[in-house]
Amino acid sequence: MSNTETIELIPFSTTLLVRDTCLCLHVQRAARALARRFDTAMKPIGLTNGQFSLMMSLNRPQPATMGQVASVLAMDRTTLTAALKVLERRGLVRTENDPKDRRGKLLKLTADGMSMLSAALPIWKRVHAEIDAELGDGGSEGLRRTLVAVK
């Protein structure tokens, strides 16, 4: 942009309109509030809400592939790899080579990981029940349906 061009100013009323109506902003704010709430509840056992979700996605009969977990969590592989490293260092998750695909990795909870997940589940249930009660009849189910519809 050259110095001679003028920049069109956006009126403050537009800022207020975006603040009050932007779906993305409101969903982000709600997501951060929920994340803080679950993080606070799980802090005594040493997990974050993101770690709980990742570990729960590994609670399956057969080890999961990176792609399967990334899909469940709507997470890119680079972010997933970074999150897994923290859990691996703590001995909660094990990553193995996929015998069917040399480039692939299989992800599995360790015994310590399963114990941690078992300790976290009652906390998750309690906090979830509190939120469900705050949202009232059908509130949480309606919200889930609405959020799932956004693609």
N, C-alpha and C positions, 0 to 999 in steps of 0.2 A: 504494500500500500504506500503510495507516495504521500509526501507531506501536504500536498495541495488537496487531497481528497478529504471530505468531511465524513466523520463517523456519525451515523444516525444514532441518537441516544434512545435508549429504551426507557419508556416512562416507568416510574416506580409502581404505578398501578399494575403494570404487567408482571413485575416481580411478585406482587401480592397475589395476583391471579394464579401464577405458577405455584406459589407456596400453598395456596388453598385448594388447588384442583389437580395437581400433577400426581397421577397414579404411581409413577415410578418413585417419586419422593416419599409418598405415604407408605408404600410397600417397603421401601428401604428403611424408613424410620421404624415401622412395626417389626421388621426382621431384626434390626439392631436391638430393639427393646426385648423381644423374645429371646434372642441370643444371650443378652446380659442376664436375663432371669434364669435361664437354664445354666449358664456359666456359674452364676453365684450359687445355685443349688448344688452343682456337682463339684465345686471347688474343694470341699472337704475330702473327697476321695481322689482328687488330683486329675480330673478330666474336664475338658471343655465340651460344650454342646456339639461342636464339630467333630471332635474325637469320638464322642458317643455315637453320632450318626455314622461315621466311617466304620467304627467297630461293629455296629449293628448291621451294616451292609455286608460285613464279612461273616455274619452268623448264618451259615447255610451248610447244607450237607456236604457239598464238594467245594474245594478251594475256588475262589473267584478269580477271574482275569482282571487285569487293569481296566480293560474296556467295559466290562460289566459294572464294576464299581464306579467308574467315572460316569457312566450313564445314569445309574441310580442316583448319584449325588449331584448330577448336572455340573460336573467339575472337569476342567481340562486335565490332561495327564500330568503336566508339569506341576500343577498345584497339588494333585493327588500324590505324586511322588514325594513332594516336600512334606506333606502331612503324614505319609506312611513312615518316612525316615524317623520322625519323632517317636512314633509308636513302636517301631522296630528297636530303636535305642533303649526304650523302656522295657523291652522284652514282651510286649503285648501282641505284636503281630510278627509273622514270619513271611518272608518273600522267598519263593523258590522258582527255579527255572521251569517253564512249561515243557514237559516232555514231548508234547505234540507240536510245539512251535518254539524253535530255539530263541527267537527274539522276544517271546512272550514271558510274562511273569505270572505266577499264581500266588494269591494272597490268602493267608489263613490266620485266624486267631490262635495264639498259644494258649496253654492252660491258664497262665497268669492273665492273659487277655480275656478269656472267658470268665474268670473269677471277677475281674474288674467290671466287665459288662453286666454280670449278675448283680454286683453291688450297685451299679448305676441305674438299673432298670426300675427299682422301686422309687428312686428319686424322680426319674423321668415321669413315671405314672402319677406321682403326687403332684408335681408341678403342672402336668398336663390336665389333671382333674381340676386344679385350681383355676386354670385359664378357661377351661370348658365352662365352669360355673360362672365365671365373670362374664363370659360372652352370652350366657343365657340359653334358653331353649332353641336348639337348632343353629345357634350362632357359629359354633366351631365347625360343624358339618357343612353348613352353607359356605363358610369362608374357605374350607378345603376344596369344595366343589368349584368355587369361583377361581381359586388360585390354580387348580389343575387345568382349568379351561384356558388359561393364558399360556400361549405357546410362542 
